[in-house]
Amino acid sequence: MPRGRKKKVVLTLDQKIEAVKNEIAALAKQLKEKKAEFKALADEKANEKRTEFIAAVEASGKSYDDILAMLKKAK
């Protein structure tokens, strides 16, 4: 049994503009959230590297002055 044609929704130019503005706002919010997520992950990675470095320094058995001297000499 035929149901007939669906009516096309005709949007005015102002409605189209408003729809695009809303879409841009939603995408901007999503971008802001992703940037915050990226920053949190980058900070977490940096903390892991610091922890790993400190553990390696402590495991080496060398003093702070010895390590500092090695690093300055490497320049």
N, CA, C and O atoms as a CHARMM CRD file, in Angstrom:
* protein
*
  300
    1    1 MET  N      0.84700  -1.15500   0.00000 PROA 1      0.00000
    2    1 MET  CA     0.00000   0.00000   0.00000 PROA 1      0.00000
    3    1 MET  C      0.90800   1.23700   0.00000 PROA 1      0.00000
    4    1 MET  O      1.74800   1.36700   0.89000 PROA 1      0.00000
    5    2 PRO  N      0.76700   2.12700  -0.94700 PROA 2      0.00000
    6    2 PRO  CA     1.60700   3.32000  -1.02000 PROA 2      0.00000
    7    2 PRO  C      1.32800   4.26100   0.15300 PROA 2      0.00000
    8    2 PRO  O      0.19200   4.41700   0.60300 PROA 2      0.00000
    9    3 ARG  N      2.38000   4.86200   0.61400 PROA 3      0.00000
   10    3 ARG  CA     2.25300   5.76800   1.75200 PROA 3      0.00000
   11    3 ARG  C      2.30300   7.22000   1.32200 PROA 3      0.00000
   12    3 ARG  O      2.05700   8.10800   2.13800 PROA 3      0.00000
   13    4 GLY  N      2.60400   7.47400   0.11100 PROA 4      0.00000
   14    4 GLY  CA     2.69500   8.84500  -0.36100 PROA 4      0.00000
   15    4 GLY  C      4.11600   9.36400  -0.22100 PROA 4      0.00000
   16    4 GLY  O      4.97400   8.71600   0.37800 PROA 4      0.00000
   17    5 ARG  N      4.34500  10.50200  -0.76400 PROA 5      0.00000
   18    5 ARG  CA     5.66800  11.11000  -0.72700 PROA 5      0.00000
   19    5 ARG  C      5.86000  11.88000   0.57200 PROA 5      0.00000
   20    5 ARG  O      4.93500  12.46200   1.13700 PROA 5      0.00000
   21    6 LYS  N      7.11600  11.84900   1.01300 PROA 6      0.00000
   22    6 LYS  CA     7.43800  12.63800   2.18000 PROA 6      0.00000
   23    6 LYS  C      7.56200  14.08500   1.74100 PROA 6      0.00000
   24    6 LYS  O      8.09400  14.38500   0.67200 PROA 6      0.00000
   25    7 LYS  N      7.07100  14.95800   2.57000 PROA 7      0.00000
   26    7 LYS  CA     7.19000  16.37000   2.25800 PROA 7      0.00000
   27    7 LYS  C      8.61700  16.81600   2.53500 PROA 7      0.00000
   28    7 LYS  O      9.19000  16.47300   3.57000 PROA 7      0.00000
   29    8 LYS  N      9.18200  17.56700   1.62800 PROA 8      0.00000
   30    8 LYS  CA    10.51500  18.11000   1.81500 PROA 8      0.00000
   31    8 LYS  C     10.42200  19.29000   2.76700 PROA 8      0.00000
   32    8 LYS  O      9.52700  20.12800   2.66500 PROA 8      0.00000
   33    9 VAL  N     11.35200  19.33300   3.67800 PROA 9      0.00000
   34    9 VAL  CA    11.40900  20.44800   4.59800 PROA 9      0.00000
   35    9 VAL  C     12.25100  21.52500   3.92700 PROA 9      0.00000
   36    9 VAL  O     13.42300  21.31600   3.61500 PROA 9      0.00000
   37   10 VAL  N     11.64300  22.65300   3.71800 PROA 10     0.00000
   38   10 VAL  CA    12.34400  23.75500   3.08200 PROA 10     0.00000
   39   10 VAL  C     12.72600  24.75500   4.16300 PROA 10     0.00000
   40   10 VAL  O     11.87500  25.34300   4.83100 PROA 10     0.00000
   41   11 LEU  N     14.03800  24.92700   4.31400 PROA 11     0.00000
   42   11 LEU  CA    14.53300  25.84900   5.32300 PROA 11     0.00000
   43   11 LEU  C     14.81300  27.20000   4.67700 PROA 11     0.00000
   44   11 LEU  O     15.26000  27.29200   3.53300 PROA 11     0.00000
   45   12 THR  N     14.54000  28.21900   5.43600 PROA 12     0.00000
   46   12 THR  CA    14.86700  29.55000   4.93900 PROA 12     0.00000
   47   12 THR  C     16.36700  29.75000   5.07200 PROA 12     0.00000
   48   12 THR  O     17.04900  28.97900   5.74800 PROA 12     0.00000
   49   13 LEU  N     16.86200  30.76100   4.44000 PROA 13     0.00000
   50   13 LEU  CA    18.28600  31.07000   4.50800 PROA 13     0.00000
   51   13 LEU  C     18.70900  31.36100   5.94800 PROA 13     0.00000
   52   13 LEU  O     19.78100  30.93700   6.37800 PROA 13     0.00000
   53   14 ASP  N     17.88000  32.07100   6.68200 PROA 14     0.00000
   54   14 ASP  CA    18.18800  32.36300   8.08800 PROA 14     0.00000
   55   14 ASP  C     18.25300  31.08300   8.91800 PROA 14     0.00000
   56   14 ASP  O     19.10200  30.96000   9.80000 PROA 14     0.00000
   57   15 GLN  N     17.37100  30.13900   8.64500 PROA 15     0.00000
   58   15 GLN  CA    17.37100  28.87400   9.37000 PROA 15     0.00000
   59   15 GLN  C     18.62400  28.06600   9.03800 PROA 15     0.00000
   60   15 GLN  O     19.20500  27.42600   9.91400 PROA 15     0.00000
   61   16 LYS  N     19.03500  28.09900   7.78300 PROA 16     0.00000
   62   16 LYS  CA    20.25600  27.39400   7.38800 PROA 16     0.00000
   63   16 LYS  C     21.47800  28.00800   8.07800 PROA 16     0.00000
   64   16 LYS  O     22.35800  27.29400   8.55800 PROA 16     0.00000
   65   17 ILE  N     21.51500  29.33200   8.11800 PROA 17     0.00000
   66   17 ILE  CA    22.61800  30.02100   8.77900 PROA 17     0.00000
   67   17 ILE  C     22.66000  29.65500  10.25300 PROA 17     0.00000
   68   17 ILE  O     23.72800  29.36800  10.79200 PROA 17     0.00000
   69   18 GLU  N     21.52100  29.66300  10.89800 PROA 18     0.00000
   70   18 GLU  CA    21.44900  29.31600  12.31700 PROA 18     0.00000
   71   18 GLU  C     21.89700  27.87300  12.54600 PROA 18     0.00000
   72   18 GLU  O     22.59700  27.59200  13.51900 PROA 18     0.00000
   73   19 ALA  N     21.50400  26.96100  11.66400 PROA 19     0.00000
   74   19 ALA  CA    21.89800  25.56400  11.79800 PROA 19     0.00000
   75   19 ALA  C     23.41900  25.41600  11.68000 PROA 19     0.00000
   76   19 ALA  O     24.02600  24.65100  12.43000 PROA 19     0.00000
   77   20 VAL  N     24.02500  26.13300  10.75700 PROA 20     0.00000
   78   20 VAL  CA    25.47800  26.06900  10.57900 PROA 20     0.00000
   79   20 VAL  C     26.17800  26.67500  11.79200 PROA 20     0.00000
   80   20 VAL  O     27.18500  26.13800  12.25400 PROA 20     0.00000
   81   21 LYS  N     25.65500  27.78900  12.31500 PROA 21     0.00000
   82   21 LYS  CA    26.24000  28.39800  13.51100 PROA 21     0.00000
   83   21 LYS  C     26.19400  27.43000  14.69300 PROA 21     0.00000
   84   21 LYS  O     27.15800  27.32600  15.45200 PROA 21     0.00000
   85   22 ASN  N     25.09200  26.73500  14.84300 PROA 22     0.00000
   86   22 ASN  CA    24.96000  25.76600  15.92900 PROA 22     0.00000
   87   22 ASN  C     25.94600  24.61300  15.75400 PROA 22     0.00000
   88   22 ASN  O     26.54100  24.14400  16.72500 PROA 22     0.00000
   89   23 GLU  N     26.11200  24.16800  14.52900 PROA 23     0.00000
   90   23 GLU  CA    27.05000  23.08400  14.24200 PROA 23     0.00000
   91   23 GLU  C     28.48900  23.53100  14.55100 PROA 23     0.00000
   92   23 GLU  O     29.26600  22.76500  15.12200 PROA 23     0.00000
   93   24 ILE  N     28.83700  24.75200  14.17800 PROA 24     0.00000
   94   24 ILE  CA    30.16900  25.29100  14.45700 PROA 24     0.00000
   95   24 ILE  C     30.39400  25.37100  15.96700 PROA 24     0.00000
   96   24 ILE  O     31.47100  25.02200  16.45000 PROA 24     0.00000
   97   25 ALA  N     29.39800  25.82200  16.70800 PROA 25     0.00000
   98   25 ALA  CA    29.51800  25.91600  18.16400 PROA 25     0.00000
   99   25 ALA  C     29.73500  24.53500  18.78200 PROA 25     0.00000
  100   25 ALA  O     30.54600  24.38400  19.69600 PROA 25     0.00000
  101   26 ALA  N     29.01800  23.53900  18.29000 PROA 26     0.00000
  102   26 ALA  CA    29.16900  22.17900  18.81300 PROA 26     0.00000
  103   26 ALA  C     30.57000  21.63700  18.51000 PROA 26     0.00000
  104   26 ALA  O     31.18800  20.99100  19.35600 PROA 26     0.00000
  105   27 LEU  N     31.05600  21.90200  17.31600 PROA 27     0.00000
  106   27 LEU  CA    32.39000  21.43700  16.94400 PROA 27     0.00000
  107   27 LEU  C     33.47300  22.16700  17.74300 PROA 27     0.00000
  108   27 LEU  O     34.48500  21.56800  18.10800 PROA 27     0.00000
  109   28 ALA  N     33.26400  23.45200  18.01300 PROA 28     0.00000
  110   28 ALA  CA    34.22200  24.21700  18.81100 PROA 28     0.00000
  111   28 ALA  C     34.29700  23.64800  20.22900 PROA 28     0.00000
  112   28 ALA  O     35.38100  23.54600  20.80400 PROA 28     0.00000
  113   29 LYS  N     33.16100  23.28500  20.77900 PROA 29     0.00000
  114   29 LYS  CA    33.11700  22.69200  22.11600 PROA 29     0.00000
  115   29 LYS  C     33.85300  21.35000  22.11600 PROA 29     0.00000
  116   29 LYS  O     34.61100  21.04500  23.03600 PROA 29     0.00000
  117   30 GLN  N     33.62000  20.56000  21.07500 PROA 30     0.00000
  118   30 GLN  CA    34.27700  19.25800  20.95600 PROA 30     0.00000
  119   30 GLN  C     35.79300  19.43800  20.82600 PROA 30     0.00000
  120   30 GLN  O     36.55700  18.68500  21.42900 PROA 30     0.00000
  121   31 LEU  N     36.22800  20.42100  20.05300 PROA 31     0.00000
  122   31 LEU  CA    37.64900  20.69700  19.88500 PROA 31     0.00000
  123   31 LEU  C     38.27800  21.09600  21.22100 PROA 31     0.00000
  124   31 LEU  O     39.37200  20.64400  21.55700 PROA 31     0.00000
  125   32 LYS  N     37.58900  21.93500  21.96800 PROA 32     0.00000
  126   32 LYS  CA    38.09500  22.37000  23.27400 PROA 32     0.00000
  127   32 LYS  C     38.26300  21.16900  24.20700 PROA 32     0.00000
  128   32 LYS  O     39.25700  21.07500  24.92800 PROA 32     0.00000
  129   33 GLU  N     37.30400  20.26200  24.19200 PROA 33     0.00000
  130   33 GLU  CA    37.37700  19.06400  25.02900 PROA 33     0.00000
  131   33 GLU  C     38.54300  18.17600  24.61200 PROA 33     0.00000
  132   33 GLU  O     39.24600  17.63000  25.46300 PROA 33     0.00000
  133   34 LYS  N     38.75100  18.03100  23.31200 PROA 34     0.00000
  134   34 LYS  CA    39.84100  17.18900  22.81200 PROA 34     0.00000
  135   34 LYS  C     41.19700  17.80700  23.14200 PROA 34     0.00000
  136   34 LYS  O     42.14700  17.08600  23.44800 PROA 34     0.00000
  137   35 LYS  N     41.29700  19.13600  23.08400 PROA 35     0.00000
  138   35 LYS  CA    42.54400  19.80500  23.45200 PROA 35     0.00000
  139   35 LYS  C     42.85600  19.57500  24.92300 PROA 35     0.00000
  140   35 LYS  O     44.01000  19.34600  25.28600 PROA 35     0.00000
  141   36 ALA  N     41.84300  19.63500  25.76600 PROA 36     0.00000
  142   36 ALA  CA    42.03200  19.39500  27.19800 PROA 36     0.00000
  143   36 ALA  C     42.46500  17.94800  27.43800 PROA 36     0.00000
  144   36 ALA  O     43.33700  17.68600  28.26600 PROA 36     0.00000
  145   37 GLU  N     41.85900  17.02100  26.71900 PROA 37     0.00000
  146   37 GLU  CA    42.22700  15.61000  26.84400 PROA 37     0.00000
  147   37 GLU  C     43.68000  15.40400  26.40300 PROA 37     0.00000
  148   37 GLU  O     44.43400  14.68000  27.05500 PROA 37     0.00000
  149   38 PHE  N     44.06700  16.04100  25.30000 PROA 38     0.00000
  150   38 PHE  CA    45.43100  15.93100  24.80000 PROA 38     0.00000
  151   38 PHE  C     46.42400  16.47100  25.83100 PROA 38     0.00000
  152   38 PHE  O     47.45200  15.84600  26.09300 PROA 38     0.00000
  153   39 LYS  N     46.11500  17.62900  26.41300 PROA 39     0.00000
  154   39 LYS  CA    47.00600  18.23400  27.40000 PROA 39     0.00000
  155   39 LYS  C     47.16500  17.31700  28.60800 PROA 39     0.00000
  156   39 LYS  O     48.27200  17.14600  29.11800 PROA 39     0.00000
  157   40 ALA  N     46.07200  16.73100  29.06100 PROA 40     0.00000
  158   40 ALA  CA    46.13200  15.83200  30.20900 PROA 40     0.00000
  159   40 ALA  C     47.00600  14.61500  29.90100 PROA 40     0.00000
  160   40 ALA  O     47.79900  14.18900  30.74000 PROA 40     0.00000
  161   41 LEU  N     46.86100  14.05600  28.69700 PROA 41     0.00000
  162   41 LEU  CA    47.66200  12.89600  28.32100 PROA 41     0.00000
  163   41 LEU  C     49.13200  13.26300  28.16100 PROA 41     0.00000
  164   41 LEU  O     50.00900  12.48900  28.54500 PROA 41     0.00000
  165   42 ALA  N     49.40700  14.43300  27.60000 PROA 42     0.00000
  166   42 ALA  CA    50.79000  14.88100  27.43100 PROA 42     0.00000
  167   42 ALA  C     51.44000  15.11200  28.79400 PROA 42     0.00000
  168   42 ALA  O     52.60500  14.76700  28.99200 PROA 42     0.00000
  169   43 ASP  N     50.69900  15.68900  29.72600 PROA 43     0.00000
  170   43 ASP  CA    51.21700  15.89600  31.08700 PROA 43     0.00000
  171   43 ASP  C     51.50100  14.56600  31.77200 PROA 43     0.00000
  172   43 ASP  O     52.51200  14.41200  32.45800 PROA 43     0.00000
  173   44 GLU  N     50.60700  13.61700  31.58000 PROA 44     0.00000
  174   44 GLU  CA    50.78500  12.29300  32.17100 PROA 44     0.00000
  175   44 GLU  C     52.04000  11.62700  31.60800 PROA 44     0.00000
  176   44 GLU  O     52.80000  11.00600  32.35000 PROA 44     0.00000
  177   45 LYS  N     52.25600  11.75400  30.30900 PROA 45     0.00000
  178   45 LYS  CA    53.43900  11.17500  29.66700 PROA 45     0.00000
  179   45 LYS  C     54.71000  11.83300  30.20200 PROA 45     0.00000
  180   45 LYS  O     55.69600  11.14700  30.46900 PROA 45     0.00000
  181   46 ALA  N     54.69300  13.15600  30.36000 PROA 46     0.00000
  182   46 ALA  CA    55.85800  13.86600  30.88800 PROA 46     0.00000
  183   46 ALA  C     56.16000  13.41400  32.31500 PROA 46     0.00000
  184   46 ALA  O     57.32500  13.26200  32.68400 PROA 46     0.00000
  185   47 ASN  N     55.12900  13.20000  33.11100 PROA 47     0.00000
  186   47 ASN  CA    55.32900  12.72600  34.48500 PROA 47     0.00000
  187   47 ASN  C     55.92900  11.32200  34.50500 PROA 47     0.00000
  188   47 ASN  O     56.77400  11.01600  35.34600 PROA 47     0.00000
  189   48 GLU  N     55.49200  10.47500  33.58000 PROA 48     0.00000
  190   48 GLU  CA    56.06000   9.12900  33.48100 PROA 48     0.00000
  191   48 GLU  C     57.54700   9.20100  33.15200 PROA 48     0.00000
  192   48 GLU  O     58.35200   8.47100  33.72900 PROA 48     0.00000
  193   49 LYS  N     57.90600  10.08400  32.22400 PROA 49     0.00000
  194   49 LYS  CA    59.31500  10.23300  31.84700 PROA 49     0.00000
  195   49 LYS  C     60.14100  10.73300  33.02400 PROA 49     0.00000
  196   49 LYS  O     61.25200  10.25600  33.25100 PROA 49     0.00000
  197   50 ARG  N     59.60200  11.69600  33.77600 PROA 50     0.00000
  198   50 ARG  CA    60.31300  12.21300  34.95500 PROA 50     0.00000
  199   50 ARG  C     60.54600  11.09900  35.98000 PROA 50     0.00000
  200   50 ARG  O     61.63900  10.95100  36.52600 PROA 50     0.00000
  201   51 THR  N     59.49700  10.32900  36.22100 PROA 51     0.00000
  202   51 THR  CA    59.59700   9.23700  37.18600 PROA 51     0.00000
  203   51 THR  C     60.63500   8.21400  36.74000 PROA 51     0.00000
  204   51 THR  O     61.43300   7.73000  37.54300 PROA 51     0.00000
  205   52 GLU  N     60.61400   7.89600  35.46100 PROA 52     0.00000
  206   52 GLU  CA    61.57600   6.93000  34.91600 PROA 52     0.00000
  207   52 GLU  C     63.00900   7.47100  35.03300 PROA 52     0.00000
  208   52 GLU  O     63.93300   6.73400  35.38000 PROA 52     0.00000
  209   53 PHE  N     63.17800   8.75500  34.74300 PROA 53     0.00000
  210   53 PHE  CA    64.50700   9.36800  34.83200 PROA 53     0.00000
  211   53 PHE  C     65.01900   9.35900  36.26500 PROA 53     0.00000
  212   53 PHE  O     66.17300   9.01100  36.51300 PROA 53     0.00000
  213   54 ILE  N     64.17300   9.73600  37.19700 PROA 54     0.00000
  214   54 ILE  CA    64.57700   9.76400  38.60600 PROA 54     0.00000
  215   54 ILE  C     64.93100   8.35700  39.08500 PROA 54     0.00000
  216   54 ILE  O     65.89300   8.18500  39.83400 PROA 54     0.00000
  217   55 ALA  N     64.17000   7.35900  38.66600 PROA 55     0.00000
  218   55 ALA  CA    64.46400   5.98000  39.05600 PROA 55     0.00000
  219   55 ALA  C     65.81300   5.53200  38.48800 PROA 55     0.00000
  220   55 ALA  O     66.57200   4.83300  39.15900 PROA 55     0.00000
  221   56 ALA  N     66.10400   5.93400  37.26000 PROA 56     0.00000
  222   56 ALA  CA    67.38700   5.57100  36.65100 PROA 56     0.00000
  223   56 ALA  C     68.54200   6.25100  37.37200 PROA 56     0.00000
  224   56 ALA  O     69.59600   5.64600  37.57000 PROA 56     0.00000
  225   57 VAL  N     68.34900   7.50200  37.76400 PROA 57     0.00000
  226   57 VAL  CA    69.39200   8.23100  38.49900 PROA 57     0.00000
  227   57 VAL  C     69.63800   7.56100  39.84900 PROA 57     0.00000
  228   57 VAL  O     70.78400   7.34800  40.24500 PROA 57     0.00000
  229   58 GLU  N     68.57200   7.23600  40.53900 PROA 58     0.00000
  230   58 GLU  CA    68.71700   6.59100  41.84300 PROA 58     0.00000
  231   58 GLU  C     69.36100   5.21400  41.70800 PROA 58     0.00000
  232   58 GLU  O     70.16600   4.82800  42.55600 PROA 58     0.00000
  233   59 ALA  N     69.02600   4.47500  40.66700 PROA 59     0.00000
  234   59 ALA  CA    69.57300   3.13600  40.46500 PROA 59     0.00000
  235   59 ALA  C     71.05200   3.18200  40.07800 PROA 59     0.00000
  236   59 ALA  O     71.77700   2.21000  40.29100 PROA 59     0.00000
  237   60 SER  N     71.49800   4.29100  39.52000 PROA 60     0.00000
  238   60 SER  CA    72.89000   4.39000  39.08200 PROA 60     0.00000
  239   60 SER  C     73.86100   4.43400  40.24900 PROA 60     0.00000
  240   60 SER  O     75.03000   4.07700  40.10000 PROA 60     0.00000
  241   61 GLY  N     73.39600   4.86300  41.38800 PROA 61     0.00000
  242   61 GLY  CA    74.25600   4.93100  42.56100 PROA 61     0.00000
  243   61 GLY  C     75.16500   6.15000  42.56900 PROA 61     0.00000
  244   61 GLY  O     75.98600   6.30600  43.47300 PROA 61     0.00000
  245   62 LYS  N     75.02800   6.99900  41.59100 PROA 62     0.00000
  246   62 LYS  CA    75.86300   8.19800  41.52500 PROA 62     0.00000
  247   62 LYS  C     75.20500   9.32100  42.31800 PROA 62     0.00000
  248   62 LYS  O     73.99200   9.34200  42.52500 PROA 62     0.00000
  249   63 SER  N     76.04800  10.25200  42.75100 PROA 63     0.00000
  250   63 SER  CA    75.53100  11.37500  43.52500 PROA 63     0.00000
  251   63 SER  C     74.94100  12.43000  42.57700 PROA 63     0.00000
  252   63 SER  O     75.12500  12.39100  41.36100 PROA 63     0.00000
  253   64 TYR  N     74.24900  13.34200  43.18000 PROA 64     0.00000
  254   64 TYR  CA    73.66400  14.46300  42.42200 PROA 64     0.00000
  255   64 TYR  C     74.75700  15.24000  41.69800 PROA 64     0.00000
  256   64 TYR  O     74.60900  15.58900  40.52600 PROA 64     0.00000
  257   65 ASP  N     75.85100  15.50800  42.40000 PROA 65     0.00000
  258   65 ASP  CA    76.94800  16.27700  41.81200 PROA 65     0.00000
  259   65 ASP  C     77.59800  15.53800  40.64900 PROA 65     0.00000
  260   65 ASP  O     77.96300  16.15200  39.64700 PROA 65     0.00000
  261   66 ASP  N     77.74600  14.20600  40.78000 PROA 66     0.00000
  262   66 ASP  CA    78.33600  13.41000  39.68900 PROA 66     0.00000
  263   66 ASP  C     77.47600  13.48700  38.42900 PROA 66     0.00000
  264   66 ASP  O     77.99300  13.67800  37.32800 PROA 66     0.00000
  265   67 ILE  N     76.17400  13.33900  38.59300 PROA 67     0.00000
  266   67 ILE  CA    75.26500  13.35400  37.45500 PROA 67     0.00000
  267   67 ILE  C     75.22400  14.73900  36.83100 PROA 67     0.00000
  268   67 ILE  O     75.22800  14.87600  35.60700 PROA 67     0.00000
  269   68 LEU  N     75.18300  15.75400  37.66400 PROA 68     0.00000
  270   68 LEU  CA    75.17500  17.13000  37.16600 PROA 68     0.00000
  271   68 LEU  C     76.45300  17.41900  36.37800 PROA 68     0.00000
  272   68 LEU  O     76.40400  18.05600  35.32600 PROA 68     0.00000
  273   69 ALA  N     77.57400  16.96000  36.87700 PROA 69     0.00000
  274   69 ALA  CA    78.85600  17.16200  36.18000 PROA 69     0.00000
  275   69 ALA  C     78.84900  16.43100  34.83700 PROA 69     0.00000
  276   69 ALA  O     79.33500  16.97000  33.84300 PROA 69     0.00000
  277   70 MET  N     78.30800  15.21600  34.79300 PROA 70     0.00000
  278   70 MET  CA    78.23800  14.46600  33.52200 PROA 70     0.00000
  279   70 MET  C     77.37500  15.18400  32.51100 PROA 70     0.00000
  280   70 MET  O     77.72100  15.25400  31.33200 PROA 70     0.00000
  281   71 LEU  N     76.25300  15.71900  32.96300 PROA 71     0.00000
  282   71 LEU  CA    75.35400  16.41000  32.06100 PROA 71     0.00000
  283   71 LEU  C     75.97700  17.70400  31.51900 PROA 71     0.00000
  284   71 LEU  O     75.81200  18.04000  30.34700 PROA 71     0.00000
  285   72 LYS  N     76.68000  18.40800  32.37700 PROA 72     0.00000
  286   72 LYS  CA    77.32300  19.64600  31.92600 PROA 72     0.00000
  287   72 LYS  C     78.47300  19.35100  30.98000 PROA 72     0.00000
  288   72 LYS  O     78.71800  20.10900  30.04100 PROA 72     0.00000
  289   73 LYS  N     79.17200  18.26300  31.21800 PROA 73     0.00000
  290   73 LYS  CA    80.29200  17.85500  30.36200 PROA 73     0.00000
  291   73 LYS  C     79.79100  17.42400  28.98400 PROA 73     0.00000
  292   73 LYS  O     80.48700  17.61200  27.98600 PROA 73     0.00000
  293   74 ALA  N     78.59400  16.85000  28.92300 PROA 74     0.00000
  294   74 ALA  CA    78.03000  16.35500  27.66500 PROA 74     0.00000
  295   74 ALA  C     77.66100  17.47400  26.71400 PROA 74     0.00000
  296   74 ALA  O     77.50900  17.23100  25.51700 PROA 74     0.00000
  297   75 LYS  N     77.51300  18.69500  27.21000 PROA 75     0.00000
  298   75 LYS  CA    77.16300  19.82500  26.34400 PROA 75     0.00000
  299   75 LYS  C     78.25900  20.08500  25.42400 PROA 75     0.00000
  300   75 LYS  O     78.17300  20.99800  24.60300 PROA 75     0.00000
